[in-house]
Amino acid sequence: MKSGASHDIFIWRRLGFRTICCRSAHLRLLKLSIFVLVFLSLSCGGGDDDRSGPDNPQGPTQPTPPNGPPGPSNSKPSPTIVGSYQLQVRGYYTGSGTATASLTSLQLNANIHDDSGNTGQFSATLPLSNNRFYGSGSAMGQAIILNGHIDPADAVVNNKSVLFAGRINGTMSIPGNHYGRVAGQYTSTSSGLTGN
């Protein structure tokens, strides 16, 4: 009987130790989870304050599109993006046209149509900064917002390049919660561009 009792005590101690270890492991995991959540909330910031009051008299702020407006106006895009592009429009509108990039602006023009067969023009002249563009344009007589960037061609190393020609990538925000995309492929350098 003594051997059985001591055996029971050994099992109990062993199970009790295991229970204590599991509890402390769960407690450590809980503390780590709380720390990670606090760290992420502090590092992400509190966001914009949507309340109006003495600290924020202007009230809620308007959201900025994902690609946002371009950086400081004194930054210039890469000279390798200057030239003409074949332009494609897809999404709410469909069409094709041309785009011309200088050192400081991007001009887009295309003939477009919608799913109902209505036709019209798409056009925009946007400032460029750090190869990025953001601003308003017109599509079938409606004001639209465009944002995106121009990717310059990669340098050729050992006869290899990922992007052989520059390209335009952009998003259109159209009234009525509609969206579209613009994409362009570099075709040639335009003569006479002075960078204005």
N, C-alpha and C positions, 0 to 999 in steps of 0.2 A: 504494500500500500504506500509505503514511503516513496518507493521509486516512482509509482504512478503520480503521486502528489507533486513530487519535484518535477516530474515531466510536465504536468499541467501548468506549474508555475513558469517553467521555461517557455512553453508555448505562449502563455499569457503575456509574459514579458516580451517575447518576440513580437507578438501581434500588437501589443501596446506600443512598442517602439516603432513598428511599421505605421500604425495609426498616427503617432506623433509626427513621424517623418512626412506622411502624406499631408497632414494638416499644415505643417510648416511649408511644404512645397506649394500648396494651394495659396497660402498666404503670400509667399514670395511672388508667385505668378500674378496675384491680384495687385500687389504693390507695383510690380513692373508695368502692368497694364495701365494703372492710374498714372504712373510717371510718364509713359509714352503719350497718353491722351493729353495730359497737361502740357507736355513739351510741344506736341503738334499744334495745340490750340494757341500757344504763345508764339510759335514760329510762323504760323500762318497769319497772325494778326487778327484783330477783331472785325475787319472789314469796315466799310463806310457806315457811319452812323446815320440811320434813316430818320431820326427824330429831329424835329425843329425845336429850337429853344435858344437860350443865351449863348450856348457853345456852338450851335449850328443853326444860325438864323435863316439859312437858305433852304432848309428842309432836306428831303431825300436827294441823293445824287443820281444822275443817270448812268446806267451801265455802259462800259466801253466795250466795243466788239472785241472778240478774242484776239485778233491780231493787233488791235489798237492803232492809234494814230502813230505816224512815224516819229522818230526821235528828233533831236534838235535840228533846226533848219540849216545850221552851218555845216552839217555832215553831208558829204557828196556820195552818190552811188559810184560803183565801179565803172570806169570808162568802157569796160568790155560789154556792158549791156546796151550801149548806145547803138541805135539802128532801128530797122523795121522788123515787125513780127507779123506772122499770120495769126489771126485771132479766131477763136471758136467760143461761142456762147451756148451754154446748156443749162437745163433746169426749167424754171418757169417760162423762160424764153429760149428759143433756139435760133441760131444764126451763125454767120461768119463775117469776118471783116479784116481790118488791119489795125495795128498799133504802132506807134512811133515813140521811142524813148530817147530823151536827151539826158544831159547830166543832172537836170533839176526837175524834169516833168515827164509825164507819161500821157500820151493822147491815144484814146481808144475810139474806134468807129466801126459799127457793124450794122448790117441789115438783119432784122430779127422778125420772128413770128411767134405767136402763142399757139396753144393746142386748138383754139377755135378757128384758126386760120387768119386772124388779124395780123397785118404786117405793119412794120414801123422801123424806126431808127433807134440805135443804141449809141450813145456818145458820152465821153467824159474826158476832161483834162485835169489830171491830178498831180500834186507835187510829189517829188521823189526825195526820200531821205534814207540813207543806208540801204538802198535797193528796195525800200518799202513804200507803198502808196496807200493813201486813205483820203476819202473825200466823197463828194456828191457828183452824180451824173444824171443822165436822162435815158429812160427806156420807154418807147412808145408814149412819150409825153408825160410820163410819171417821174417824179424825183426819186432817185435810188441812192443808196450808200454802197460804196465799194471799198474793200480793203484787201491787201495782199502783198505780194513781193515779186521781184524779178530775180531769178537765179542766173548768175553768169555762167558761161561755159567753164568747165574744169580745165586746168592746165594739162596738156598731154605729157605723160611721163612714160618712157619706154613704149611709145606707140599705143598707150592705153589711156582712156579717159572715161569717166562715168557719165558725165553730161557733155556731149559734143557741141551742143548749141544752147544758147541762152533760152530761158522760157519764162513766161508770165503765168502766175497762179493767183487767182483772186476769187473773192466771194461777193455776191450782190445781195443786198437786203432790199426787198421790194415791198411797197405798201400792201397791206392785207395779209401779213405773215407769209409772204412768198420769198423764195430764195433761188439763187442761180449761181453758176460758176462761170468764170472767164479763164481761158487758157490760151497762151500764145507760144509760138515757136519762132525763134530768131531766124530771119531770112537773109538780111544783108545790112551793111553799114550804110546809113543815110548820109549823103554828102551834104555839107553845109551846116551840120549841126554845130552850134557854138556853145551849147551848154546853158541856154537860157530858157 
